[in-house]
Amino acid sequence: MLSLTSSEYLNPVNTQTWANGRHLVRCRKVIQETHDVRTFCFSMQEPVLFFFKPGQFVTLELEIDGKQVMRSYTISSAPSIPYSFSITVKRVPGGVVSNWLHDNLQEGDLLPVHGPVGQFNCIDYPAQKVLYLSGGVGITPVMSMARWFFDTNSEVDMVFVHSARTPRDIIYRSELDYMSTRIENFKLHLICERAEIGQVWSGYRGYLSRAMLQLIAPDFLEREVFCCGPAPYMRAVRQLLQDAGYDMSRYHEESFGATPEADIARAEEHAAEAHKHEETAQDTHCVSFKESGKSVQVASSTTLHAAAASAGLTIPKACGMGICGTCRVRVLEGETEMNHNGGITDEEIAEGYVLTCCAKAKSDVSLEY
């Protein structure tokens, strides 16, 4: 019987895995969820697997009015879509960071982030039956959990209860409706404080109460509870559960507010180290593009595709992993290093071609582009 080694049988895609630290990510998409809520989607130039525990958060490193500002946001996406991650931000009147993100962060912008971290997650507290309680933008961590269980075809019995001011304030409403129609173990219940003129609403009205919860989830005392929302909302939920005799050791919550001091200190330390490294880095090369007449100075860790983007050029790309061969370009002069995954032949390499998504300059280089 023929025996093959792992490397002979399968050529794995070479990617890095996300680890807690400082990472420079690019905003790929901005989605308007509601009139005052936006989702920002991020990824890195090179493929990175964004593995994290659903419910965890990242800390954004921003410069606003000349000052460094750190602010944490829960990851609203799920690690089941691993090559990117998202945060969902509500515009808050007077909110320095939320307003800056809504008004300034655009597709294509680079942003340093720190993380992922956080004890509030569904991995560390496994359960067969869960109850998600959220208010307002506090929906983001429990949405990440629900998306994870949905995408992985989990058998976890989920009851998802979300409270919003009005029907137009319900975040992810279409996706929640879709999830509730696709699987039997996801029960959706939406509560609106009120309905404005012109809005149709036939669901629960007012505020979450014990009587309402008894209708929604008669077995709530048997479920693991994950709660997130404004402080008054969570305070009311805690009181409701305590009065009902719920085992509070199975209650988990995450609040939104100022970034914890420990997380700020850790992020600032990472930022200082990164800035120091950037200031002392000397290993850079000039990448020139013959046909366009453009050139750019980049670090040796930068891919040729990213160098082209920095020069204002767009080299077509599909996979970004060295598989499809779409970003193939010929090197006219200079030395490069390439780590591909089968998207280019030995003959093409011999002719001087590289896949720019996974090739880096090891000296000054000139490309036929």
N, C-alpha and C positions, 0 to 999 in steps of 0.2 A: 504493500500500500504506500502510495506516494505521500510523503510528509512535507508540509510547507511551513516555513517560519511565518510569524505574524507579518513581518515586513514584506515577505514575498506574496502573501495572500491578500494583504490589504495595505494600500498606501494611504495613511490617514491624512486628513486635512490638518495642516499645521496652524493652530490658533493659540492665542494666549487666553488665560482665564483671569477674570477680574479678581483682584484681592484688595483688601482695605488699604487705602493710600490715596495719593493725589493723582488724578488722571485728567488729561486734557481731552475733552470730547467735543464733537461738533453737533450743533443743532441741525437735525435733518428735516424736521417737519413741525409745524405749529398748527394745532387743531382747535377750533373754537367750539368748545363743548356746550356752553350756555352763553347768555349775554355778558357774563362777567367771569367766566371760567375758561382757561385755556390749558391744553396739554402740550408739553414740549417734549419732543422725541429726540434722543441722542444716540450716537454711536461713535466709534473711533475710525480713523482712516484705515487702519488695518483690522482684519477680523479679530474681535475679542468676544469671548463668551461671558456675558454678564450674568453669572450665577449668583444668586442671593436668596435669602429666606423671605418669602412673601410677607410683607408687612414692614420690612426694614426701610431705612431712609439713607439719603445722601446729603452732604453739606455742600452748598454752592459757594464758591469763592468769587465774589464780585467786586468791581470797583465802581462805586457810585459817588459822583461829585468829588472825585479825587481821593476817596477814602475806601479802604478795604473793608468789605462787609461779608460776614459769614452767615448763612441762613440755611436751615435744614428743611428738606421736603421729602415726604414719603415717596417711594417708588410706586407708581400706580400701575405699571405694567407687571407682567408675570415672567419669571425666568423660563417659562415654557416657550417664550419667543426670545432666544438667548443672545442674538447679535445686536440688540439695542435695548434701551430702557427709557422710560418716560416718567415725567412728573406732571402733576396737574395742579394748577395754581389759580386761586380765586383772587380777583382784584379786590383789595380791601381799601376803603376810604382812608386816606392818610398813610397807608402802608408803603413804606419806602421801597422795600424789595419787590413786593408783588406788583406795584405800579411800574417799577423800572422794568421788570420782566415783560409785562404786557406791552409796554410802550417801546422797548428797545431790542429785546432778544428776537432775532430773525433767523430764518433758515440759512445755514452756512456759517453762522457765528461759532467761534471757538470759546469754550468755557471750562475752567478748572473745576472739578468736583472731587469730593473726598468721601470715601465710604467703600462699600456699604456697611452699615452698623445698625444695631437696634435689637432690643430684647423682645419687642412686640412682634411676634410672627407665629404662623400656624405650624411651623416645623418643630419648634421646641415644645409645643403643647399639643401633641397628636390626640385626636378624638374621632369617634365614629359619627357623632352628631354635634353640629356646631350651630350657634346662633350669632349672626352678624348684626350688630346694632350700630348705626351711624347717623350722624347729623351733619348736613351741609357738606363742606369739602372734606370732612372727616371720613367720607366714603372711600378715599384713595387707598389706605392700607388694606381694608377688608375687600375692596375690589380686586386688589392684587392677589389676595388669598383665593377669592372665588374664581378668578381667571385661571389660577394655577390648577385648582381641583377640576375645573371644567375642561381645560386643555389636556390634562393628563388622564381623563376618563376615570377619575377617582370615584369610589363608591361612598365617599363621605356625604352624609345627609346634611344639606345646608338649608337653613332658613335665613333669608336676607331681608332685613327690615331697615329701610332708609327713610329719614325724615327731612323734608325740605320746606321752605317757606311757601312756595307756590309751585304749580306744575312746571312752569318755565325754568325753575331753579333746580330741577332734578338732573343731576349729572349722570352721564352714561345711560340715559333712559332707553334708547333704542337697543343698546347692547344688552342691558338687563332683560328687556322684553325677549330678545332673541334667546338668551341663555335659558330663560324660564320655559321656552317652548321646545327646547332641544333635549333636555334631560329631565328625568323624573325626580332626581335628588336635589333639585334647586328650586326652592319655593320663594317667590318674590312678593314682598308686601311694601307698598309705598304709602307714606303718610304726608299729607300737605297741611300746613298750618291753616292755609286759607286758599281760596281760588279767586282770582281777580276777574273783573268783567271781561267777557270774551273767551275765557278759558273753560274748557270742559274738564270736569273732574268728578269721577264716580268712586274714587277710592276712599281710604280713611282720611278723616279731617281732624284737625286739632293737634294734640300732643300725645306721644306715646304714654299709655297708662297701663296699669296692671290688668284691667278688664280687657283692654285692646290686645295686650300681649297674650292673654289667656285664649283669645279667639284666634290669634295668629299662630301661636305655637303652644298648644296645651301642655306639651311635654318640656317646656323651657327649663324646668328644674333639672332635667336630665342632660342638658346640653352644655357644651363648653361655650362660654360667651366671649366674644371679641367685640370691644366697643371703642368707638372713636368719634370725636366731635367737639363742639365748643364746651368749655368748662361747665356751664349751667346744664347742658344736656347730659353730660356724663355724671354729674352730681345727682341729677334726677333719676338716672338709670340705676346708679348704685343704691339709692334709697329704695327704689321700687323692688329691686332684687332682694335686698336685705329684709324688707318688710314681708316678702313672700317666703322667706326661709331658705333662700338660695345659698349653696355652698360657695362662698366668695373666693375660696382658693382656686376655683375654676373660672374666675372672672379676670379678664385681661383688658387693659385699656391703654390707649395712646392719645396724648393731647397735642394740640397745635398751639404753638406760642414761640417764645424766644428759644433759640438754639441752646441746649444745655452747655454750661461752662466747660465741662470736660471735653465735649465734642469740639467746641471752639478752640480750646487749647491744642487739641490733637491736630485739627485742621490747620491752624496757624503754624504749628511746628512743621507739618508736611509742606506748607506753602513756602516757608522760609528756606527749607532745605532745597526745594525745587528752584527757587529764585537764585540761590547761591550757586547751584549747579549750572543754571543757564548763564549766569554772569561769567563763570570761569571756563565754560566749555569752549574749546578751541578747534575741535574736530569738525570743520565745516568744509563743504565743497561747492564749487560753482557748477550748476547744471544749466547748459545752454540748449536752445531749441533752434536748429538751423533754419527751417522753413519759415518760422514766425519771427525770427530775429530777436527773440526774448531770452533772458537768462535770469537766474535767481540763485542766491547763496543759501544753502540749507545745511542742516546738521546731518551727519553721516547716518543717523537713525531714521531719516525721512525717506519715504519711498519716492521713486521717480514720478509716480502718479500724483502724489501730494505736492511734489516740487512743481509740477506742471500747473496744478491748481493755484499754487502761490503766485505763479507767473501770469495768471489769468487765462490759462489754457485748459481746455476740457478734452482729455483723452477718453474715448468711449470705454466703459467698463461695465461688466455685468455681475460677475460673482465676487470680485475683490479678494479671491483666495488662490489665484493662480490655477484655476481649473478650466475656465471657458476659453481663454486665449484672446478675448476681445481687445484687451489693452496692449497688444503686442506692438512694440516700436523698436526700430533698429538703432543700435549704439554706434556712432561714427568714430568717436574718440573717447578714451578714458577707460577706467576699470570699474566694473560693477559687481555686486553680489546678489544672487537671486535664489530664493527658496520657494520653488513652485510646487504644484500638485498635479502635474501631468498635462497642463494646458499648452505646452510648447514641446516641439520635437527636438531631438539632438541635432538634426540637420539645420533647423532654424537657429538654434543656439550657435552652431558653427558659423552661420552666416552673420552673426552679430546681433540677433534679435533677443529681446528680453520682454518679460511681462512686467509692465511698470507698476502694477499693483503690489508686486512682491519682490521688486528689485530696488537696491539702494546703491548710491554712489560711493565708491571707495577712493575716488580721486576726482578731479575736475572732469566732467564728461560732457559730450556733445551728442544730442539725439536728433534723428531725422524726423522732425515733426514741426 
